[in-house]
Amino acid sequence: MPSGQNPLLRLEGVSLSVPVKGSSTGGTPVLRDISFEVFEGERAAIVGPSGAGKTSLLRLLNRLSEPTGGAIYLENRDCRQIPVIELRRQIALVMQESKLLGMPVRDALAYPLKLRGVKAGEIERRVAAWVERLRIPSDWLWRTEVQLSAGQRQLVALARALILEPKVLLLDEPTSALDAGRASELVRVLAQLDGGKATVLMANHQLDVAQQFCTRVLHLQGGELVGNLPAGEMDWAKLRESLIQAEAREAREWS
């Protein structure tokens, strides 16, 4: 924890339940009593087996979902008191499967900036800068999402979020559809954002990517936070074995 620094994000006893039709019991718990802090410049990997609640947690931070218990704070402001549009200008979420609204890539990248009233020259500069940094080929700029592969769409969606220059970047499995070379390059770019001071939370089941990228590890299991450690203190071999066992248990339950 940085000495004397206030957290950028703070979660206090956050829970999430999903209503069950016809039930009066309050719904199915998805997340239970989640508390942690994220400081400016931290790169936190959210790890855990399938169904642990990783994506649900990201959705709460962006207010795509609302907690059923506890509270989330951005710079000591209760997120429920921040207008959703304002919050999402500061906390950008890139989902595993993002849509480009039927636009060519170039227009999709520029569209969020146009909504904010950014001048045309600045839009042009930002789009060009991130196209170059993420090595997006120029011929992609005139394609629509149906002409892009899953990995290509994922890269474009990430560029669209980075162009907004948010305070916090939330990523849901950002390398899942990328080949090894592009995944490694993406991690390198993310690690250098804002001179290495960008704040990123990344849900990722690929521990090699998490180990390469993160400064902190948040370990979810069964909707509970069972681990919260600096990356340098993490026993990666033990974590990997824990995830393998959890996935195996889930597979047996489904079968």
MIDOSE-1310 file (N, C-alpha, C; in nm, 2 decimals, decimal comma, always signed):
residues 255
mpsg	+0,08/-0,12/+0,00/+0,00/+0,00/+0,00/+0,09/+0,12/+0,00; +0,07/+0,21/-0,10/+0,15/+0,33/-0,10/+0,13/+0,42/+0,02; +0,24/+0,46/+0,09/+0,24/+0,54/+0,21/+0,17/+0,67/+0,19; +0,07/+0,71/+0,27/+0,01/+0,84/+0,27/-0,08/+0,86/+0,15
qnpl	-0,10/+0,76/+0,07/-0,18/+0,78/-0,06/-0,32/+0,73/-0,03; -0,42/+0,80/-0,08/-0,55/+0,76/-0,07/-0,58/+0,66/-0,19; -0,66/+0,56/-0,17/-0,69/+0,47/-0,28/-0,77/+0,54/-0,39; -0,75/+0,50/-0,51/-0,83/+0,55/-0,63/-0,96/+0,48/-0,63
lrle	-0,96/+0,35/-0,60/-1,09/+0,27/-0,59/-1,09/+0,20/-0,45; -1,21/+0,20/-0,39/-1,22/+0,13/-0,27/-1,35/+0,05/-0,26; -1,35/-0,07/-0,23/-1,47/-0,16/-0,22/-1,48/-0,19/-0,07; -1,61/-0,18/-0,02/-1,63/-0,21/+0,12/-1,75/-0,30/+0,13
gvsl	-1,72/-0,43/+0,16/-1,83/-0,53/+0,18/-1,93/-0,54/+0,07; -1,88/-0,54/-0,06/-1,96/-0,54/-0,17/-2,01/-0,69/-0,20; -2,14/-0,69/-0,22/-2,21/-0,82/-0,25/-2,30/-0,80/-0,37; -2,32/-0,91/-0,44/-2,41/-0,91/-0,56/-2,49/-1,04/-0,56
svpv	-2,62/-1,02/-0,57/-2,71/-1,14/-0,59/-2,79/-1,12/-0,71; -2,82/-1,23/-0,78/-2,90/-1,23/-0,90/-3,04/-1,29/-0,87; -3,14/-1,21/-0,90/-3,28/-1,25/-0,86/-3,31/-1,38/-0,94; -3,38/-1,47/-0,87/-3,43/-1,59/-0,93/-3,58/-1,58/-0,94
kgss	-3,63/-1,60/-1,06/-3,78/-1,59/-1,08/-3,86/-1,69/-1,00; -3,95/-1,63/-0,93/-4,04/-1,71/-0,84/-3,99/-1,74/-0,71; -3,87/-1,68/-0,68/-3,81/-1,71/-0,54/-3,82/-1,58/-0,46; -3,84/-1,60/-0,33/-3,85/-1,49/-0,23/-3,73/-1,49/-0,14
tggt	-3,62/-1,56/-0,17/-3,50/-1,57/-0,09/-3,40/-1,47/-0,11; -3,42/-1,37/-0,20/-3,32/-1,27/-0,23/-3,23/-1,29/-0,34; -3,24/-1,41/-0,41/-3,16/-1,43/-0,52/-3,04/-1,52/-0,50; -2,97/-1,55/-0,61/-2,85/-1,63/-0,60/-2,72/-1,55/-0,58
pvlr	-2,65/-1,57/-0,47/-2,53/-1,49/-0,45/-2,42/-1,51/-0,56; -2,37/-1,40/-0,61/-2,26/-1,41/-0,71/-2,13/-1,36/-0,65; -2,14/-1,25/-0,57/-2,02/-1,20/-0,50/-2,06/-1,18/-0,36; -1,97/-1,21/-0,27/-2,00/-1,20/-0,12/-1,89/-1,12/-0,05
disf	-1,93/-1,01/+0,01/-1,85/-0,93/+0,11/-1,71/-0,90/+0,05; -1,70/-0,84/-0,07/-1,57/-0,81/-0,13/-1,52/-0,68/-0,08; -1,40/-0,67/-0,03/-1,34/-0,55/+0,02/-1,19/-0,55/-0,03; -1,16/-0,44/-0,10/-1,02/-0,42/-0,13/-1,00/-0,28/-0,18
evfe	-0,87/-0,23/-0,19/-0,84/-0,10/-0,24/-0,74/-0,11/-0,36; -0,76/-0,02/-0,45/-0,67/-0,01/-0,56/-0,61/+0,13/-0,57; -0,48/+0,14/-0,57/-0,42/+0,27/-0,57/-0,37/+0,31/-0,72; -0,36/+0,44/-0,74/-0,32/+0,49/-0,87/-0,19/+0,43/-0,91
gera	-0,19/+0,38/-1,04/-0,07/+0,32/-1,09/-0,06/+0,17/-1,07; -0,15/+0,11/-0,99/-0,15/-0,03/-0,97/-0,21/-0,10/-1,09; -0,16/-0,22/-1,12/-0,21/-0,31/-1,23/-0,25/-0,44/-1,16; -0,38/-0,45/-1,14/-0,43/-0,56/-1,06/-0,49/-0,67/-1,15
aivg	-0,45/-0,79/-1,13/-0,50/-0,91/-1,20/-0,61/-0,97/-1,12; -0,73/-0,99/-1,18/-0,84/-1,06/-1,11/-0,84/-1,20/-1,16; -0,80/-1,29/-1,08/-0,79/-1,43/-1,12/-0,89/-1,52/-1,05; -0,92/-1,63/-1,11/-1,01/-1,73/-1,04/-1,07/-1,82/-1,15
psga	-1,13/-1,93/-1,11/-1,18/-2,03/-1,20/-1,31/-1,97/-1,27; -1,36/-2,03/-1,37/-1,48/-1,99/-1,44/-1,59/-1,99/-1,33; -1,67/-1,88/-1,34/-1,78/-1,86/-1,25/-1,75/-1,81/-1,11; -1,62/-1,76/-1,10/-1,58/-1,71/-0,97/-1,63/-1,57/-0,94
gkts	-1,68/-1,50/-1,05/-1,73/-1,37/-1,03/-1,64/-1,26/-1,09; -1,54/-1,29/-1,17/-1,45/-1,19/-1,22/-1,52/-1,08/-1,31; -1,60/-1,13/-1,41/-1,67/-1,04/-1,49/-1,77/-0,96/-1,42; -1,84/-1,02/-1,33/-1,94/-0,95/-1,25/-1,88/-0,84/-1,17
llrl	-1,76/-0,86/-1,11/-1,69/-0,76/-1,04/-1,66/-0,64/-1,13; -1,61/-0,67/-1,25/-1,58/-0,56/-1,34/-1,70/-0,48/-1,38; -1,81/-0,55/-1,40/-1,94/-0,48/-1,43/-1,99/-0,39/-1,32; -1,96/-0,43/-1,19/-2,00/-0,34/-1,08/-1,92/-0,22/-1,08
lnrl	-1,79/-0,23/-1,11/-1,70/-0,11/-1,11/-1,74/-0,01/-1,21; -1,80/-0,05/-1,32/-1,84/+0,03/-1,43/-1,99/+0,07/-1,42; -2,06/+0,02/-1,32/-2,20/+0,04/-1,30/-2,29/-0,02/-1,41; -2,24/-0,12/-1,48/-2,33/-0,20/-1,57/-2,42/-0,28/-1,48
sept	-2,38/-0,31/-1,36/-2,46/-0,37/-1,26/-2,44/-0,29/-1,13; -2,54/-0,31/-1,04/-2,54/-0,24/-0,91/-2,52/-0,34/-0,80; -2,44/-0,31/-0,70/-2,43/-0,41/-0,59/-2,56/-0,42/-0,51; -2,58/-0,53/-0,45/-2,69/-0,55/-0,36/-2,66/-0,53/-0,22
ggai	-2,53/-0,51/-0,19/-2,48/-0,48/-0,06/-2,34/-0,41/-0,07; -2,31/-0,34/+0,04/-2,18/-0,27/+0,04/-2,18/-0,15/-0,05; -2,05/-0,09/-0,07/-2,04/+0,03/-0,15/-1,90/+0,03/-0,22; -1,90/+0,10/-0,33/-1,78/+0,12/-0,41/-1,75/+0,27/-0,42
ylen	-1,63/+0,31/-0,40/-1,59/+0,45/-0,40/-1,48/+0,47/-0,50; -1,49/+0,59/-0,57/-1,39/+0,64/-0,66/-1,34/+0,77/-0,61; -1,22/+0,77/-0,57/-1,15/+0,89/-0,51/-1,24/+0,94/-0,39; -1,28/+0,84/-0,31/-1,36/+0,87/-0,18/-1,51/+0,92/-0,21
rdcr	-1,55/+0,91/-0,34/-1,69/+0,94/-0,37/-1,77/+0,81/-0,39; -1,88/+0,80/-0,33/-1,96/+0,68/-0,35/-2,01/+0,68/-0,49; -1,98/+0,57/-0,56/-2,01/+0,57/-0,71/-2,16/+0,58/-0,74; -2,24/+0,55/-0,64/-2,39/+0,57/-0,66/-2,42/+0,71/-0,67
qipv	-2,34/+0,80/-0,62/-2,36/+0,94/-0,62/-2,30/+1,01/-0,74; -2,23/+0,94/-0,83/-2,17/+0,99/-0,95/-2,26/+0,95/-1,07; -2,30/+1,05/-1,15/-2,38/+1,02/-1,26/-2,31/+0,91/-1,35; -2,39/+0,82/-1,40/-2,33/+0,71/-1,48/-2,24/+0,75/-1,59
ielr	-2,28/+0,85/-1,67/-2,20/+0,90/-1,78/-2,07/+0,96/-1,73; -2,07/+1,03/-1,62/-1,95/+1,09/-1,56/-1,86/+0,97/-1,52; -1,91/+0,87/-1,45/-1,83/+0,76/-1,40/-1,77/+0,69/-1,51; -1,84/+0,66/-1,62/-1,78/+0,58/-1,73/-1,68/+0,66/-1,81
rqia	-1,68/+0,79/-1,79/-1,57/+0,87/-1,85/-1,44/+0,85/-1,78; -1,45/+0,81/-1,65/-1,34/+0,79/-1,57/-1,29/+0,65/-1,55; -1,39/+0,56/-1,57/-1,37/+0,41/-1,55/-1,42/+0,35/-1,68; -1,33/+0,31/-1,77/-1,37/+0,25/-1,90/-1,36/+0,09/-1,89
lvmq	-1,46/+0,03/-1,94/-1,46/-0,12/-1,94/-1,46/-0,17/-2,08; -1,37/-0,27/-2,10/-1,36/-0,34/-2,23/-1,40/-0,48/-2,21; -1,51/-0,52/-2,26/-1,56/-0,65/-2,24/-1,49/-0,75/-2,34; -1,51/-0,88/-2,31/-1,45/-0,98/-2,39/-1,50/-0,98/-2,53
eskl	-1,63/-0,95/-2,55/-1,69/-0,94/-2,68/-1,75/-0,80/-2,69; -1,69/-0,71/-2,76/-1,73/-0,57/-2,77/-1,79/-0,54/-2,91; -1,89/-0,45/-2,92/-1,95/-0,42/-3,04/-1,90/-0,28/-3,09; -1,90/-0,26/-3,23/-1,86/-0,14/-3,29/-1,97/-0,06/-3,34
lgmp	-2,10/-0,10/-3,31/-2,22/-0,02/-3,34/-2,24/-0,01/-3,49; -2,19/-0,11/-3,57/-2,20/-0,12/-3,71/-2,12/-0,02/-3,79; -2,03/+0,05/-3,72/-1,95/+0,15/-3,79/-1,82/+0,10/-3,84; -1,76/+0,16/-3,94/-1,62/+0,12/-3,97/-1,53/+0,15/-3,85
vrda	-1,42/+0,08/-3,84/-1,33/+0,09/-3,73/-1,29/+0,24/-3,70; -1,25/+0,31/-3,80/-1,21/+0,45/-3,78/-1,32/+0,54/-3,71; -1,45/+0,52/-3,76/-1,56/+0,60/-3,70/-1,59/+0,55/-3,56; -1,57/+0,42/-3,53/-1,60/+0,36/-3,40/-1,50/+0,42/-3,30
layp	-1,37/+0,43/-3,34/-1,27/+0,49/-3,25/-1,30/+0,63/-3,22; -1,34/+0,71/-3,32/-1,37/+0,85/-3,30/-1,50/+0,88/-3,23; -1,59/+0,80/-3,24/-1,73/+0,83/-3,19/-1,74/+0,87/-3,05; -1,68/+0,80/-2,95/-1,69/+0,84/-2,81/-1,63/+0,98/-2,79
lklr	-1,53/+1,02/-2,86/-1,47/+1,15/-2,85/-1,56/+1,26/-2,91; -1,63/+1,22/-3,02/-1,72/+1,32/-3,07/-1,84/+1,35/-2,98; -1,88/+1,24/-2,90/-1,99/+1,26/-2,81/-1,95/+1,36/-2,69; -1,82/+1,36/-2,67/-1,77/+1,45/-2,56/-1,73/+1,59/-2,61
gvka	-1,75/+1,61/-2,74/-1,73/+1,74/-2,79/-1,58/+1,77/-2,81; -1,50/+1,67/-2,82/-1,35/+1,69/-2,85/-1,34/+1,74/-2,99; -1,25/+1,83/-3,01/-1,23/+1,90/-3,14/-1,17/+1,80/-3,24; -1,20/+1,82/-3,37/-1,17/+1,72/-3,48/-1,02/+1,70/-3,48
geie	-0,94/+1,80/-3,47/-0,79/+1,78/-3,47/-0,74/+1,69/-3,36; -0,80/+1,71/-3,24/-0,75/+1,63/-3,13/-0,80/+1,48/-3,15; -0,92/+1,46/-3,20/-0,97/+1,33/-3,23/-0,88/+1,26/-3,33; -0,84/+1,33/-3,43/-0,75/+1,28/-3,54/-0,62/+1,24/-3,47
rrva	-0,57/+1,32/-3,39/-0,44/+1,29/-3,32/-0,44/+1,17/-3,23; -0,55/+1,16/-3,15/-0,56/+1,05/-3,06/-0,58/+0,91/-3,14; -0,67/+0,92/-3,23/-0,69/+0,79/-3,31/-0,56/+0,75/-3,38; -0,49/+0,84/-3,44/-0,37/+0,80/-3,51/-0,26/+0,75/-3,41
awve	-0,26/+0,81/-3,29/-0,16/+0,77/-3,19/-0,18/+0,63/-3,15; -0,31/+0,59/-3,12/-0,34/+0,46/-3,06/-0,34/+0,35/-3,17; -0,38/+0,39/-3,29/-0,36/+0,29/-3,40/-0,22/+0,25/-3,42; -0,13/+0,35/-3,41/+0,01/+0,32/-3,42/+0,07/+0,24/-3,30
rlri	+0,03/+0,28/-3,18/+0,08/+0,21/-3,06/+0,04/+0,07/-3,05; -0,09/+0,04/-3,09/-0,14/-0,09/-3,09/-0,11/-0,17/-3,22; -0,05/-0,10/-3,31/-0,01/-0,16/-3,44/-0,13/-0,22/-3,52; -0,24/-0,14/-3,52/-0,36/-0,17/-3,59/-0,33/-0,14/-3,74
psdw	-0,34/-0,24/-3,83/-0,32/-0,21/-3,97/-0,41/-0,11/-4,03; -0,37/-0,03/-4,12/-0,45/+0,08/-4,17/-0,57/+0,03/-4,25; -0,56/-0,09/-4,31/-0,67/-0,14/-4,39/-0,79/-0,19/-4,30; -0,76/-0,20/-4,16/-0,87/-0,23/-4,07/-0,97/-0,12/-4,06
lwrt	-0,91/+0,00/-4,07/-0,99/+0,13/-4,04/-1,12/+0,14/-4,12; -1,13/+0,07/-4,23/-1,24/+0,09/-4,32/-1,33/-0,04/-4,31; -1,30/-0,13/-4,22/-1,38/-0,25/-4,20/-1,48/-0,23/-4,09; -1,59/-0,30/-4,10/-1,69/-0,31/-3,99/-1,67/-0,43/-3,91
evql	-1,74/-0,45/-3,80/-1,71/-0,56/-3,71/-1,73/-0,69/-3,77; -1,82/-0,70/-3,87/-1,85/-0,83/-3,93/-1,73/-0,88/-4,02; -1,64/-0,78/-4,05/-1,53/-0,81/-4,13/-1,40/-0,83/-4,05; -1,42/-0,83/-3,92/-1,31/-0,85/-3,83/-1,32/-0,98/-3,75
sagq	-1,21/-1,04/-3,72/-1,21/-1,16/-3,63/-1,23/-1,12/-3,49; -1,25/-1,22/-3,40/-1,27/-1,19/-3,26/-1,15/-1,11/-3,20; -1,04/-1,16/-3,24/-0,91/-1,10/-3,18/-0,90/-0,95/-3,24; -0,93/-0,93/-3,36/-0,92/-0,80/-3,42/-1,02/-0,70/-3,35
rqlv	-1,15/-0,75/-3,33/-1,25/-0,67/-3,26/-1,20/-0,63/-3,12; -1,14/-0,73/-3,05/-1,09/-0,71/-2,92/-0,99/-0,60/-2,91; -0,90/-0,60/-3,01/-0,79/-0,50/-3,02/-0,85/-0,36/-3,04; -0,95/-0,35/-3,13/-1,01/-0,23/-3,17/-1,09/-0,17/-3,05
alar	-1,16/-0,26/-2,97/-1,23/-0,22/-2,86/-1,14/-0,16/-2,75; -1,02/-0,22/-2,74/-0,92/-0,17/-2,64/-0,87/-0,04/-2,68; -0,85/-0,02/-2,81/-0,80/+0,11/-2,86/-0,91/+0,22/-2,84; -1,03/+0,18/-2,86/-1,14/+0,28/-2,83/-1,15/+0,32/-2,69
alil	-1,12/+0,23/-2,59/-1,12/+0,27/-2,45/-0,99/+0,35/-2,42; -0,88/+0,32/-2,47/-0,76/+0,39/-2,44/-0,76/+0,53/-2,50; -0,83/+0,55/-2,61/-0,84/+0,69/-2,67/-0,91/+0,78/-2,57; -0,99/+0,73/-2,48/-1,07/+0,81/-2,39/-0,98/+0,86/-2,27
epkv	-0,87/+0,80/-2,26/-0,77/+0,83/-2,15/-0,84/+0,83/-2,01; -0,90/+0,72/-1,97/-0,97/+0,71/-1,84/-0,87/+0,70/-1,73; -0,93/+0,73/-1,61/-0,85/+0,71/-1,49/-0,82/+0,57/-1,45; -0,92/+0,48/-1,48/-0,92/+0,34/-1,45/-0,96/+0,26/-1,58
llld	-0,88/+0,16/-1,61/-0,91/+0,08/-1,73/-0,95/-0,06/-1,68; -1,07/-0,11/-1,71/-1,11/-0,24/-1,67/-1,11/-0,33/-1,80; -1,04/-0,45/-1,79/-1,03/-0,53/-1,90/-1,08/-0,67/-1,87; -1,17/-0,73/-1,95/-1,22/-0,86/-1,93/-1,16/-0,96/-2,03
epts	-1,06/-1,04/-1,98/-0,99/-1,13/-2,07/-0,94/-1,07/-2,20; -0,86/-0,97/-2,19/-0,82/-0,89/-2,31/-0,73/-0,97/-2,41; -0,67/-1,07/-2,36/-0,58/-1,15/-2,45/-0,64/-1,28/-2,50; -0,76/-1,31/-2,46/-0,82/-1,44/-2,48/-0,83/-1,48/-2,63
alda	-0,85/-1,38/-2,72/-0,87/-1,41/-2,86/-0,75/-1,37/-2,94; -0,64/-1,33/-2,88/-0,52/-1,29/-2,95/-0,41/-1,40/-2,96; -0,34/-1,40/-3,06/-0,23/-1,49/-3,07/-0,12/-1,45/-2,97; -0,02/-1,54/-2,95/+0,08/-1,52/-2,85/+0,16/-1,39/-2,87
gras	+0,19/-1,36/-3,00/+0,27/-1,24/-3,03/+0,19/-1,11/-3,00; +0,07/-1,11/-3,04/-0,01/-0,99/-3,02/-0,04/-0,97/-2,87; -0,06/-1,08/-2,80/-0,09/-1,08/-2,65/+0,03/-1,02/-2,58; +0,15/-1,07/-2,62/+0,27/-1,01/-2,55/+0,29/-0,87/-2,58
elvr	+0,26/-0,82/-2,70/+0,28/-0,68/-2,74/+0,17/-0,60/-2,66; +0,05/-0,65/-2,65/-0,05/-0,58/-2,58/-0,01/-0,56/-2,43; +0,04/-0,66/-2,37/+0,08/-0,65/-2,23/+0,19/-0,55/-2,22; +0,28/-0,54/-2,31/+0,39/-0,45/-2,31/+0,34/-0,30/-2,32
vlaq	+0,24/-0,28/-2,41/+0,18/-0,15/-2,42/+0,11/-0,11/-2,30; +0,03/-0,20/-2,24/-0,05/-0,17/-2,12/+0,04/-0,13/-2,00; +0,15/-0,20/-1,99/+0,25/-0,18/-1,88/+0,32/-0,04/-1,89; +0,32/+0,01/-2,01/+0,38/+0,14/-2,04/+0,29/+0,26/-2,04
ldgg	+0,16/+0,23/-2,02/+0,06/+0,34/-2,02/+0,09/+0,45/-1,92; +0,08/+0,57/-1,97/+0,10/+0,69/-1,88/+0,23/+0,67/-1,80; +0,33/+0,63/-1,88/+0,46/+0,61/-1,81/+0,47/+0,51/-1,71; +0,38/+0,41/-1,72/+0,38/+0,30/-1,62/+0,29/+0,33/-1,50
katv	+0,22/+0,45/-1,50/+0,14/+0,49/-1,39/-0,01/+0,47/-1,41; -0,05/+0,41/-1,52/-0,19/+0,39/-1,54/-0,25/+0,28/-1,44; -0,38/+0,30/-1,41/-0,44/+0,21/-1,32/-0,53/+0,11/-1,40; -0,50/-0,02/-1,39/-0,56/-0,12/-1,47/-0,61/-0,24/-1,38
lman	-0,73/-0,28/-1,40/-0,78/-0,41/-1,34/-0,81/-0,50/-1,46; -0,75/-0,62/-1,46/-0,76/-0,71/-1,57/-0,81/-0,85/-1,52; -0,93/-0,89/-1,56/-0,97/-1,03/-1,53/-0,90/-1,12/-1,64; -0,83/-1,22/-1,59/-0,76/-1,30/-1,68/-0,74/-1,44/-1,63
hqld	-0,77/-1,54/-1,71/-0,74/-1,68/-1,66/-0,60/-1,73/-1,70; -0,53/-1,65/-1,78/-0,40/-1,68/-1,83/-0,30/-1,63/-1,73; -0,25/-1,72/-1,64/-0,16/-1,67/-1,54/-0,03/-1,62/-1,59; +0,02/-1,67/-1,70/+0,15/-1,62/-1,75/+0,13/-1,47/-1,79
vaqq	+0,02/-1,43/-1,84/-0,01/-1,29/-1,88/-0,02/-1,21/-1,75; -0,10/-1,26/-1,65/-0,11/-1,19/-1,52/+0,02/-1,17/-1,45; +0,11/-1,28/-1,45/+0,24/-1,27/-1,39/+0,33/-1,17/-1,45; +0,32/-1,16/-1,59/+0,40/-1,07/-1,66/+0,36/-0,92/-1,64
fctr	+0,23/-0,90/-1,62/+0,17/-0,77/-1,62/+0,14/-0,71/-1,49; +0,09/-0,78/-1,39/+0,03/-0,72/-1,28/+0,13/-0,68/-1,16; +0,08/-0,59/-1,08/+0,16/-0,56/-0,96/+0,08/-0,61/-0,83; -0,04/-0,64/-0,85/-0,13/-0,70/-0,74/-0,22/-0,81/-0,80
vlhl	-0,25/-0,91/-0,71/-0,33/-1,02/-0,75/-0,45/-1,03/-0,66; -0,57/-1,02/-0,72/-0,70/-1,04/-0,65/-0,75/-1,18/-0,69; -0,76/-1,27/-0,59/-0,80/-1,41/-0,62/-0,94/-1,43/-0,58; -1,03/-1,45/-0,67/-1,17/-1,48/-0,64/-1,20/-1,63/-0,66
qgge	-1,28/-1,68/-0,57/-1,32/-1,82/-0,57/-1,46/-1,83/-0,51; -1,56/-1,88/-0,59/-1,69/-1,90/-0,54/-1,76/-1,77/-0,50; -1,72/-1,66/-0,56/-1,78/-1,53/-0,53/-1,71/-1,46/-0,42; -1,61/-1,52/-0,36/-1,54/-1,46/-0,24/-1,40/-1,42/-0,28
lvgn	-1,35/-1,32/-0,21/-1,21/-1,28/-0,23/-1,12/-1,36/-0,13; -1,05/-1,45/-0,19/-0,97/-1,54/-0,10/-0,82/-1,51/-0,10; -0,78/-1,41/-0,18/-0,64/-1,37/-0,18/-0,63/-1,23/-0,24; -0,54/-1,15/-0,18/-0,52/-1,01/-0,22/-0,37/-0,98/-0,18
lpag	-0,28/-1,00/-0,28/-0,14/-0,99/-0,25/-0,07/-0,91/-0,36; +0,04/-0,84/-0,32/+0,13/-0,79/-0,42/+0,19/-0,90/-0,51; +0,20/-0,88/-0,64/+0,25/-0,98/-0,73/+0,38/-1,05/-0,68; +0,47/-0,97/-0,63/+0,60/-1,02/-0,59/+0,59/-1,12/-0,47
emdw	+0,47/-1,12/-0,40/+0,45/-1,21/-0,28/+0,37/-1,33/-0,32; +0,32/-1,34/-0,44/+0,23/-1,44/-0,48/+0,31/-1,57/-0,51; +0,26/-1,68/-0,46/+0,32/-1,81/-0,49/+0,24/-1,86/-0,62; +0,30/-1,83/-0,74/+0,23/-1,85/-0,86/+0,21/-2,00/-0,89
aklr	+0,30/-2,09/-0,85/+0,28/-2,23/-0,87/+0,16/-2,28/-0,79; +0,15/-2,23/-0,66/+0,04/-2,27/-0,58/-0,09/-2,22/-0,63; -0,09/-2,09/-0,68/-0,21/-2,03/-0,74/-0,26/-2,11/-0,86; -0,16/-2,15/-0,95/-0,19/-2,23/-1,07/-0,26/-2,36/-1,03
esli	-0,20/-2,43/-0,93/-0,26/-2,56/-0,89/-0,40/-2,54/-0,83; -0,42/-2,43/-0,75/-0,55/-2,40/-0,70/-0,65/-2,38/-0,81; -0,62/-2,31/-0,91/-0,71/-2,29/-1,02/-0,74/-2,41/-1,10; -0,64/-2,50/-1,12/-0,66/-2,62/-1,19/-0,76/-2,71/-1,11
qaea	-0,74/-2,72/-0,98/-0,83/-2,80/-0,89/-0,97/-2,74/-0,89; -0,98/-2,61/-0,89/-1,12/-2,55/-0,89/-1,19/-2,58/-1,02; -1,12/-2,57/-1,13/-1,18/-2,60/-1,26/-1,22/-2,74/-1,27; -1,14/-2,83/-1,21/-1,17/-2,98/-1,22/-1,29/-3,01/-1,13
rear	-1,31/-2,94/-1,02/-1,42/-2,96/-0,94/-1,55/-2,92/-1,01; -1,54/-2,80/-1,08/-1,65/-2,75/-1,15/-1,69/-2,84/-1,26; -1,59/-2,90/-1,33/-1,62/-2,99/-1,44/-1,69/-3,12/-1,39; -1,65/-3,17/-1,27/-1,71/-3,28/-1,22/-1,86/-3,25/-1,18
ews	-1,88/-3,13/-1,12/-2,02/-3,09/-1,09/-2,11/-3,08/-1,21; -2,06/-3,03/-1,32/-2,14/-3,02/-1,44/-2,17/-3,16/-1,50; -2,07/-3,25/-1,49/-2,09/-3,38/-1,55/-2,18/-3,47/-1,46
